[in-house]
């Protein structure tokens, strides 16, 4: 036996070093009854071997007097005891089974009246969760014995529940420390949880902010359910079921039952699932033969997840936070149970969801960071700016501006950019892109191949970050990792094809943030389907930045409507391109429209296809998005739009067609706009490109309009966006006005990022 050899070896070393020391073979001292029981696998509660205390104590006293005498020496001796092994009362050598060495330590601690027991492990104490499944898990400074036993019973891998009983009986503290990091304080286990059991000398104040100490799980369990309408109100069903399971030595880990006894579900070790179901079928064979509605069902591939903490007692909303966290992570709860002690709430989930459930619940009780998996589609100007802002956010130290409440709220939030793609390539990072390497600080468009080439290559982690050809199905599968419960896709494109994918993402539980206007102003039928998915589930689609970038135009309309007001008219200057151009022409009478248009391009105001600006289609989409928010069910073709370029002009995204576009503007549009500018100036007014949503008439119009210089629209400068709302509360003489910079990649990315932060806080709350 390894224990015997190692005990003799260590004792010999200490004796050689001059220390008073003896080794003790526990088979000669520790006596247990004749039984086939034992501690069993961790996470399983089977019959515990209870020592014959009187016989064992007498043998230990005799051994001690023989080795050290009765008076004791000047220096307390070392006693090296073999763990794990013992003998029966008939003298047959046996063991304490799995985790028996821990049990040996606590047994001898009680017998010897030890002041403490230190369990040397390979981790820094008892953790808030399994760090292999929850990387943010950390060691717990202090636990009561009741908390520790709950953790151990439900699969805690550090201590076994029965091993703590001798220390409870002897009121002996248990210290769990790391043999490879002895300076770490580890975890101290001492005291009781229930008020009537608490010890006078225990000091374990409950943290009201973190009432849950830890989460634990049992991975391989099965659910066996007995159900039938004829059981309603029938007495003794539960008793017969438990007796049947006991007769075949099946251990019940968890029970879930309604008060009517219409159905009873038990969780058992998966290896015992079949025999458990057979025993119940045999016990209820008469009922099963008479009533076809009575069923015995077995569901395998399940896991138990439990939240544990003394602070849960008499604390409201613990169950709500627990189940809400699992729901937001799209983890289906199969069964639930809560002990009357109130220190444990257990839920059964599908085994494939266990890691995601653990991470979600761990973050839900502020035991770790809220981690959000982010995928960015479109590495153009907005996508690049968004990555820069994300990097700056994550690299900012917590100490900076720590007194600002808005920034304090963001502590504990981790946004992990796991995937970025453009038309040709996609960058996939298993543990997120390193922010130090994606922070460019420039206004250049991100090149994924150059970004990948500049990333540090870690030996042995070649697959951690990969650059592959764009495949949107693979992109979606990669982002939807079970490792992270919360996911967000940001659509920074202007693509109709990408907008078509929203329904699938939302149904899958992936949240979507979109500055892309093609969904909000696309097919009305598709829009309705997406809004229905959003209403019927907790998954979110945010599109605030489609109109006004970071200006809260859409949320402002929601607030007005939800507080009972009735909006009759919305007018706005929604095009940053036209706002910039018309302001330049007004302040520079000699400037041509085509020249101001080139300036708008340099100012990063144009759409990827400038036709969208010149034909008014981009503005029409923004106006249609607002109109749909006000209840108007219109299509894009229903919007009356004034274009300043000839119909049918081709794409202007290549250098050749850009030059063609400028030539066309010089030949026709320059004079047309100049004439309208003069006409407006002659009236003492200015020219603006205005959207008008008349809710009562059910119409939307977009076009050039001459307005007073002193009006809300007349005072606009450069690429300002303004929206003016008339309602029952806000009259035409005192409208509600929202105004500010509302165009350009920087403010658009800021709007997307602000939405991402709000959504992430909601997911983690």
N, C-alpha and C positions, 0 to 999 in steps of 0.2 A: 504493500500500500504506500502510495506517495506521501500521505500524511505522516505515517510512521517513520519513514526514512528522513523526511525533511525535518521533523521534530527532533530526531536524534542528532542530525547534522547541526542544526542551529544551537542546540544545547551544548554540543561538544565545542563549538566555536566560542560560545560565551564562557564556558569553563576554561578554555585555553587562554582567554583574555583576562582571566582572574576574577570573573564575576561569580557570585554564588548562584548556582543554577542547577535545576533538575528537569528532566523531561518526564511526562506522565502519559502513559498509554490509556486513553479513555476507555478502551475495551475492558480494562480492569476495574474501572471506577463507575462509569456512567451506565446505569442499569435501566432498561426499558421493558415494558410488558411484552409478552408474546403477541405480536400483531403483524399484519402485512401492510399497515398504514405507513405514512411518510409525508414529507412536505410536498412531494410531487413537483411538477413543472411550475415555474414562476407564473403567477397570474391564475393559478388554479387552487382552489381551496378544497383539499381532501383531508381525511382524518389525520390529525396531528399526533405524532408520538409524544406522549407526556411521560417524562422521566418518573421513575419511582424515587421520589425525593428523599424519603427517609433512608432507604438502603444506600442510595448514592452518597448522601451526606455522611453517613457513617463510614463508608469505604474511603471517602476523601479525607476525613479526619484521621483515620488510621494511617493512610499513606503519608499525610503531612507530618504526623508525629514520628513516623519511622524515618523520614528523610531529613526533617529539620528540628525534631524535638518539640518540646512543649513550651519552652521559654522564649524561643526566637533568638535570632542573632542581632548583631549590631547593625546589619544592613539587610533590608528586605530582599529575599531571593527572587530570581526569575524562575517562573514555571512555564515550560514549553509543553503545551497540551495538544494532542492530536485532535484535529477537528473531524467532523463527519462520521466517525466510527463510534460504536457503543456495543453493548452486549445485552442479551435478553436475560431474564431472571433465571433461566435454565443454563446460562453460560454460553449460549450460542452467539458468536460474533455477528453483528448486523450493522446497519448504517442508519443515519437519520434522513437518508434520501437526499434529493436535490436541495441545495441551499443549506444542507446540514451543517456546514462549517460555521455559518453565521449563528445557527441555532446552538451549536456547541459553545460558542463564545458567550452567548447570553445566559445559557444554563450555568456555566461555571462562574460567570460574573455574579449571578444571584447566590450561588453556593458560597463564594468567597467574600461576598459583601463588597464588591468592587465599587469605586466611586464613579466610574464611567466605563463605557465600552466604546472602543474606536474600531469602526469597520473600514479597513483600508481597501479602496476600490481603485479603478482606473479612470474615474471621473471626479469632478470637483463637487461631490455631494449629490443630493437628490435634485433633479432638474424639474423645471416647470413643465417640461414635455420631453419626449424622446428627441434629442438633438439630431438624430439621423433623419427624422421626418420634419422637424421644426428647427431650422438652423439658428433661429433667434432665441431658442430656449436658454435659460440661465439657471444657475444653482440657487436653491432656496435657502436663506440663512437659518430659518427656524421652522419646525413643524411640531404639532402635537402628535402623540402616539396614535390618536384616532385618525388624524389626517394621513399619517404615514401608512397605517394599516389599510386605509381605503385605497391609497395609491398602489400599495403592494398587491392588494387583492385584485385590482383591475389591471394587472400587467406591469406594474412598476418593476424595473429590472435591477434595482439596487438592493432593496430589502424584501424579505418575505414576512408576511403578517405574523405567522406563528413564532418567528424568531424574536419578535419584540415582546411577547407575553412575559417571559421571565423578568425583563427589565421594567415592565409595567408593575409587576407584582413587587419588585424590589425598589421601585422608584429610582432607577439607575438611568442617567442620561446616555443616549446613544449618539456618537459622533460619526458622521460619514465623511471620510476624507480621501484625498487622492494620493496614492503611494508615489506617483510621479511628480506631484506638486504639493509636497507636505506643508508648504507655507500658506496655502489657501485655507481659509477657515472652514470650508465645507458646509455641511448642514448639521445642526444640533436638533435632535429629536427628544422632546421631554414634555411632560404634562398631559393633561386630558382636555377634551373639548367641551363636553357637557358641563353645565354649571354645577350640577350636584356631584360631579366627579373631580372637579378641578382641585389641584393641590395648592397649598398655601404658598409654596416657594416658587411656583412657575411664573415666568414673566414673558408673556407672548401677546402683546397688544395687537388687536385686529386693525388692519388698514382698511378704512371705509372706502378708499379709492380703488383698492384692488382686493375685493372680497374673495376672489378665487385664487387659491395658491398655485394650483397646477392642473394639468390635464394628463390623462393616461388612457390607455387603450388595451384591448385584447383583440388581436388581429384575426385569429381563425376561430370563428364561432358560427353556429347555425341556429336558426329559429325554428322551433317546433310549435305549431299552433293547433289547438283543439277548438273547433267552433261548431255551432249548431243552434238554430232558433229554439229548439225544444229544451235547451239548457237554461233558457231565461227563467230566473227565479228558482232554479233547482238547487237544492242544498247538497253540499258534499262533492261537487264536481272537481273543485280544486284539490281537495284532500285525496280523492281517488287518483287524480293525475300525478300528484307528487309521490304517492305511495308506489305507483307503477314505476316511476323513474327511480325511486330509491331501491326497488326490488332488483334492479339490474345495475346498481351502483353508478347511475348517471348523476353527475354533479350539476345542479342548476345554478347558473351564474347570475341570471337576471330573470325577473318575472314581470310581465305586463298584462294587466287584467282590468276589464271594466267591472263596475259594481254589479252588473246583472249576471256575470259569469257566462254571457253569450259566447265569448271567446276568451281563451287563456293562451298566452304565448310565453314560452320559456326559451331562454338562451342557454345553449349547452356547447361544450367543446365540439368542434366540427367532426372530430374523430368518433364521437359518440352519437352523432345525429341519427344514423340509421337505427341503431338499437333503441334509442329514445323513442323514435316514432313507432317502432314495432311494439314496444312495451305499452304505449298508450293505446294503440289499436287493439291490442290483446285485452287490456283492462276495460275498454269500452266496446268490445266486440258485439255485445247484444244490441246496444244502441245503434251501432254502425249498420248492423244487419236490418234493423227496423226502419231507420230514417235515412233516406238518401241525402238529406241536406247536411248531415253531420259529416265533418271532414277532419282528417288529421293531415296537416300539410307541413312539409319540411323545406325550409329556405336556407340554402348554403351560401358560401362566399360572402358572409357578413362580418362586420367588426363592431365592437362596442367602444364607444368614446364616452369618457366621463370627465366632468369638471368637479373639482374637489376644493373645499376650503371651509374653515370654521366661520369665516366672515360671511358666508352665504346665509347663515341663520338670521331670520327676521329681517333680511334685506330684500327689498322689492325689486322686481324686474330681472332677477338673475336668469330665470328660465327664458324670459323674453329676449334678453341679450344673447343667450346661448343659441336658441332656435333661430333668431334673426340672423346671426352670423352664419349659421349653416345654410339658411335659406338664400342669403345673398351670394353664397359660394356655390349655389346650385347643388347642394348635397341633400338628397332625399332622406328623410328620417323614417325609418321602417317601424321602430318601436321606441318607447320611452319608459323610464322608471325613475322614481325619486324616493330615497329612503326617508323615514320619518326623522332621522337625525338632522336633515337639512344640510348636511355637508357634502352631499353627493347627488348630482343629477346625471343620469346615464341616457345615452341615445344609441340606437343601433342604426348603422349606415351600411351601404354596400361597400365591400372591401376595397374596390377600386377608388372609392371616394375618401378613404380614411385619411390619407396625407393632406388632402385639400381641406377636409373638415377640421383636422387638428390645427392647421395653420390659421384657418379662418376664426376658429374659436379662441385660439391663443391671442390673436390680434384683437378680437372682439372684446376681450377682457383686459386690454392694454398691457398684456404681458410681453408683447413684442411689437415691432413695427408693423404698420399696415403696408403690405407689399402689394403693388399693383403691376401686373404685366402689361406693358404698352407696346403696341405695334403701330408703326407710322407708314401709311401708304402715300407715296409722293415725296420725293426728296428734292423738290424744287425750292423756290424762295421761302414759302411758308413753312414747309417741312424742315428746311435747314435752320430757319429762325427758331422754330419750336425746339429742335434738338439743342440749340445753343442755350435757350432759356431753361430747358430741363437740366442741362449740365450745370448751369450757374446755380440753380436752386439746390441741387443735390450736394454741390461742393461747398455751399455756404455753411459756415460753422453755426452751431446752435447758439453760441454766445453772442453772435452778431445780432443787434437789434432785439435782444432777448426780452426787453421790457415792452415791446409792441405786441398787444394782444393778438392781432391778426397773424403774426409770425409764430407766436407761441402755439397757436392752434395747429400749426403744421408739423410740429415736432412728432417724431415717430412715424412719419410718412415716407415710404420709399417707392419711388417710381422707377421701375426696371424696364428700360427699353430693350426688348428682346428681339424685335424684328423691325427692319426698315427696308422698303422696297421702292424701286422705280419701275419704269417700263421694261427694262432689260434684266436687271439684277436685283437680288435681295440679300441682305445681310442678316444672318440668324445668329444670335448670341444666347447660348443656353443659360447663362447667369447674368445676362444684361451687358450692354456695351459699357466699356470703361469710360466714365464721363470725362476724365482727364484728357482722353484722346479725341473726343468728339466736340469739345469746346473750341471753336475756331475763332470767335470774336470778330469775324469778318462778315461782309455782306455777299460773299460768293456762294454760289449754289453748290451743295454737297455732291461730291462724286464718290459713289459707294466703293468703286474699285480703288481709288486713291485712299479713302478712309480705311479700307481693309488692309491695304499694304502698310499703312502707318501704325496699325495696332500691334501691341507687344505679343509675341508668340511664345507661349508657355510650353515647355517641354512636357510631352505626355498629354497635352490638352488640345490637340490639333482640331478636334471636332467641337470644341467649346464655342468657337466663333467660325462661321462658314460663310463664304460668298458663293452663291449658286444662281442659276438662271431663275427668273421670276416665274413662280407657279403659285397662283392665288390659293389653290386648295392646300398646297403644302404650307403656305404662309399661315393660313387659318389653323391648320392642325398643330403647327409648331407653337403658335401663340397660345392656344388653348391647352396649356400644360396643366396637369393635375397637381403639380408642385405649388402653384400659386392660385389661390381661390378667386381673385378678382382680375378681370381682363378688360382692356380698353383698346379699341381700334380707332385711330384718328385718320380720317380720309382727307388728305391735303391735296387731292386732285380736283380736276374739273370734269371727271369722267362719268358718263352715263352708265358704262359697264360696271364700274365700281359701286355706283349707287344701287344697281340691281342686286348686289350681294348683301345689302343691309338686312333683309328679311332673314336670311340664313344665319347671319351672325347673331341677330337678336334672339332668334329661336334657340340658338345654342347657348345663350346666356352671356354672350360677349357684348359689352356696352360699346356704343358708337358715339364719337364726337365728330362733327362734320362742318368744316367751313365750305364744303362742296355744296353748291346750291341745286344740283341736279335732282336730288331727292325731294327737297322741300318744295321745289317748283316744277317737278316732273309730273308724270302721269298721276292724275287724281286718284285713280283706282289703286295704284301702288302705294301712294301716300296714305290712303285710308288703311290699307293692310298693315303698314308699318306702325301707324298710330294705334291700331287695335292691339298689336303685339305689345306695344309699350304700355298701354292701359291695363292689359290683362296679366302682366308679369312685373317683377321688380327690375327687370333689365331696362336700361335707359338709352335713349337716343337724344343727344343734345345738338342743337344747330344754331345756338345764339349768335355765333360769330359769322353766320351767313349774311347778316344784315348789320352793318355798323361796326364790324370787327369786335373790339372790346367794349363798345358802348352797350349798355344793358337794355337795348330797345325791346327785344322780345319779352324779356322778363318784366319790363315795365308795363307792357301791354297786359301780361298775365295778371300782374298785381292790380291794375285798374279794373279788369273784368272780374277777377275773383273777389274783390271787395264790394261787388254789387253795382258798379257803375256801368253805364251803357254808352259805348263809343259810337259816334255817328260819322266822324270824318277823321282821316289821317292823311297828312300831307308831309312830304319829306324830300330833301335833296340827298339822294342815296348813292349817287355816283361820285366817287372821289376823282375819277378821271375828268368828268365834265365840270365838277366844281373847281378843280385846279385850272383847267383850260379857260373857262369863262372868267375866272378871277384874273388870270394873266392878261387876257384880252382887254378887260376893263381897265386895268392899271397901265397897260402898254398899248395905246391905240394903234400904233404902227405895226404891231405884231400880227402875224398871220395865224390862222387856226392850225395849219400844218406845223408851224414852228412851235406853238404851244403844245401840240400833240407829242412832238419829239421830247419836249421838256417833261411831259407826263410820264413818258417811258423812262427817262433818266431818273425820275423821282420814284420809280417802282410802283406805279399806280395802275398800269394796264393789266388786263386779263391775259392769260397765256395766248389766247387768240384775240387780238385787238378788235376784230369785228364785233365781238360781244359788247364792247364799249360803244363803238360808233353806231351800231344798229339799235342800241338801246336794249338789247336782249338781256344783258347782265342786270341792268336797272329794273327791267320788267320782272325778272325772276325774284329780285329782292322785294319788289312791291307785291308780287303774288304770294310770297311766303308770309308777309304781314297780313295780306287779305285773308288767307286761310286761317291765320290765328284769330281773325275777327269773325270767322264763321262763314265766309264766302267760299262756296265750292265751285271754283273756277279752274279752267285749264290755261296754259300759257297763251294759247291763241285767242283767249277771251280778253287779254290785256291790249288796250289800244296804245300802240307805241309809235313814236315819231323817230325815224332814222334819218341821219344826216349823210348817209352814203347810199349809192345806188343799190337796189336789191340785187342779190345774186353774186355780189363780189366775193371772190374766193378766199381761202384761208390766208392769214397774214402772219404765220408763225415762222416762216423761213426768210433769210435775208433777201432773196429775190422778190418774194411777194410783199415784204415790208417796203421795199423801194417802189414797187408798183402801187402800194397803198398810199404812200406819200405823194406819188405823182398824181394819183386820182384826187387826193385831198387838195392839192395845189390847183388842179384844173377846174374843180367844181365847188368843193365844200368851202374853200377859203372865202370866195366871193359871197356864197350863200349866207354863211355865218356873219360875215362883215356887214351885210345888208340888214340882217336881223339885229345886230348890235347897234347899228346906227338908228334903226327905227325905235329901239328901246331907249336909247340915249336921248333922242329928240323928245321923248315923253317925260324925261327926267327920271327914268327908271333903269334897271339893270336886267340882264338876261340870265336866267337860271334854268337848269334842267330838273323839272319837278315831277314827282310821282304823287298821284292823288287817288286815295281809296275812299270812295263814297259808299259807306256801308248801307245806307238807306236805299240808294239807287242800285246797289249791287254791282258797281262798275269800278274798273281800275284803268287809269290813264297815265301815260308817261310821255313827257315831251318838253320842248322849250317853252318858257313862259316869261313874260316881262313883268317884273315885280318892283315895288317901291324900294328905294335905297334904304329906307328906315325900317323895313319889315324884317322879320326873322330871317328870311331867305336873302334879302338884299345885303345884309351885313356879313354874310359868310366870306371866309378867306381861305384861299388855297383848297386843300382837299378835306375841308370840314364836312361832316355829316350832320344833318339836323332832322329831327322828326317832331311834328307838331300835332297834338291830339286834341280833338274837340269831343266833348262828351256832356252828359248831364251835369257833372260837377265842374268840368273845365269848359267854359263857354268860349265862343269865337273871339271875344275881347280879352279873355284871360286863359288861353290854351295852355296845356301841359307841353313844355318844350324840353327836348333832350338834345344836347349839342356837343360835338367834340370831334377829334380826329377819328375817322372811321374807315380809312382805306390804307393800303400798303401792307407788305408782308410782315413787318415788325408788329404793328398793332393787331393784325389778324392773328398772328401766332400768339400774341399776348392774350387775346380773347379765348383762343383754344386752350391755352395753358390754364387760364383762370377757371374755365369750365372743368378742366381735368382735375384741378385741385378740389373744387366743390364736389365733384362726383366721387373722388377718392375719399374725402372726408365722410361722405354719406355711406360709402361702401364699408368703411371701417367703424362707423358709429354703432 
